[in-house]
């Protein structure tokens, strides 16, 4: 028979182990994303931008646009909300 104190101690131990495992998985995932982002940026792809942000890689297509009179022509802008600064 397990006492209440033993059960509480075992539960705390299990929660601590689970928390440590989750942190390790998160660190491994982040390291993999960093490696992938570095690899994507190492091979320059015209008109594409790859940016690591927390736990995701933003992939943005850069395109040339013709702006109205008086504005610079052929300015590059991002085609996704994140690249356009509307995150």
Kinemage of the C-alpha trace (Angstrom):
@kinemage 1
@onewidth
@group {chain A} dominant
@subgroup {mainchain}
@vectorlist {calphas} color= white
{ca unk a 1} P 0.000 0.000 0.000
{ca unk a 2} L 1.285 3.442 -0.970
{ca unk a 3} L 1.008 6.288 1.477
{ca unk a 4} L -0.240 9.711 0.460
{ca unk a 5} L 3.217 11.223 0.980
{ca unk a 6} L 4.807 8.596 -1.288
{ca unk a 7} L 2.172 9.153 -3.967
{ca unk a 8} L 2.698 12.926 -3.865
{ca unk a 9} L 6.471 12.495 -4.039
{ca unk a 10} L 6.141 10.122 -6.999
{ca unk a 11} L 3.786 12.554 -8.769
{ca unk a 12} L 6.202 15.474 -8.266
{ca unk a 13} L 9.037 13.350 -9.587
{ca unk a 14} L 7.011 12.364 -12.669
{ca unk a 15} L 6.027 15.983 -13.362
{ca unk a 16} L 9.638 17.154 -13.032
{ca unk a 17} L 10.812 14.424 -15.423
{ca unk a 18} L 8.077 15.319 -17.918
{ca unk a 19} L 8.985 19.029 -17.702
{ca unk a 20} L 12.681 18.248 -18.290
{ca unk a 21} L 11.851 15.993 -21.246
{ca unk a 22} L 9.621 18.662 -22.799
{ca unk a 23} L 12.395 21.243 -22.429
{ca unk a 24} L 14.903 18.896 -24.080
{ca unk a 25} L 12.504 18.217 -26.981
{ca unk a 26} L 11.964 21.955 -27.390
{ca unk a 27} L 15.726 22.612 -27.463
{ca unk a 28} L 16.297 19.851 -30.018
{ca unk a 29} L 13.471 21.186 -32.191
{ca unk a 30} L 14.911 24.701 -32.031
{ca unk a 31} L 18.386 23.419 -32.973
{ca unk a 32} L 16.936 21.550 -35.960
{ca unk a 33} L 15.068 24.648 -37.132
{ca unk a 34} L 18.232 26.741 -36.790
{ca unk a 35} L 20.177 24.232 -38.878
{ca unk a 36} L 17.439 24.167 -41.509
{ca unk a 37} L 17.256 27.975 -41.646
{ca unk a 38} L 21.046 28.179 -42.045
{ca unk a 39} L 20.932 25.610 -44.853
{ca unk a 40} L 18.092 27.410 -46.629
{ca unk a 41} L 19.929 30.730 -46.421
{ca unk a 42} L 23.235 29.189 -47.522
{ca unk a 43} L 21.752 28.307 -50.925
{ca unk a 44} L 20.670 31.684 -52.202
{ca unk a 45} L 17.350 31.375 -53.964
{ca unk a 46} L 16.374 34.420 -56.002
{ca unk a 47} L 13.149 36.029 -54.804
{ca unk a 48} L 12.860 33.943 -51.602
{ca unk a 49} L 13.641 34.857 -48.006
{ca unk a 50} L 13.839 32.476 -45.032
{ca unk a 51} L 13.738 33.853 -41.482
{ca unk a 52} L 13.753 31.928 -38.219
{ca unk a 53} L 11.348 33.376 -35.649
{ca unk a 54} L 10.992 31.537 -32.350
{ca unk a 55} L 9.809 28.046 -33.377
{ca unk a 56} L 8.922 28.614 -37.008
{ca unk a 57} L 10.591 29.510 -40.269
{ca unk a 58} L 8.931 32.235 -42.284
{ca unk a 59} L 9.208 31.672 -46.011
{ca unk a 60} L 8.567 34.828 -47.968
{ca unk a 61} L 8.499 35.380 -51.698
{ca unk a 62} L 10.015 38.700 -52.656
{ca unk a 63} L 8.613 40.234 -55.806
{ca unk a 64} L 9.231 43.395 -57.754
{ca unk a 65} L 6.336 45.794 -57.994
{ca unk a 66} L 5.809 48.933 -59.969
{ca unk a 67} L 4.720 51.696 -57.656
{ca unk a 68} L 2.733 54.815 -58.509
{ca unk a 69} L 4.275 57.948 -60.042
{ca unk a 70} L 6.773 59.655 -57.778
{ca unk a 71} L 7.718 56.450 -55.986
{ca unk a 72} L 10.811 54.367 -56.656
{ca unk a 73} L 10.129 51.798 -59.354
{ca unk a 74} L 10.928 48.125 -58.941
{ca unk a 75} L 11.136 48.190 -55.162
{ca unk a 76} L 11.194 44.728 -53.547
{ca unk a 77} L 8.437 43.882 -51.106
{ca unk a 78} L 7.475 40.722 -49.291
{ca unk a 79} L 4.349 38.913 -50.369
{ca unk a 80} L 3.466 37.490 -46.961
{ca unk a 81} L 2.129 39.353 -43.941
{ca unk a 82} L 5.208 38.587 -41.823
{ca unk a 83} L 7.693 39.920 -44.410
{ca unk a 84} L 5.566 42.990 -45.024
{ca unk a 85} L 5.743 43.918 -41.345
{ca unk a 86} L 2.050 43.237 -40.651
{ca unk a 87} L 2.766 40.348 -38.288
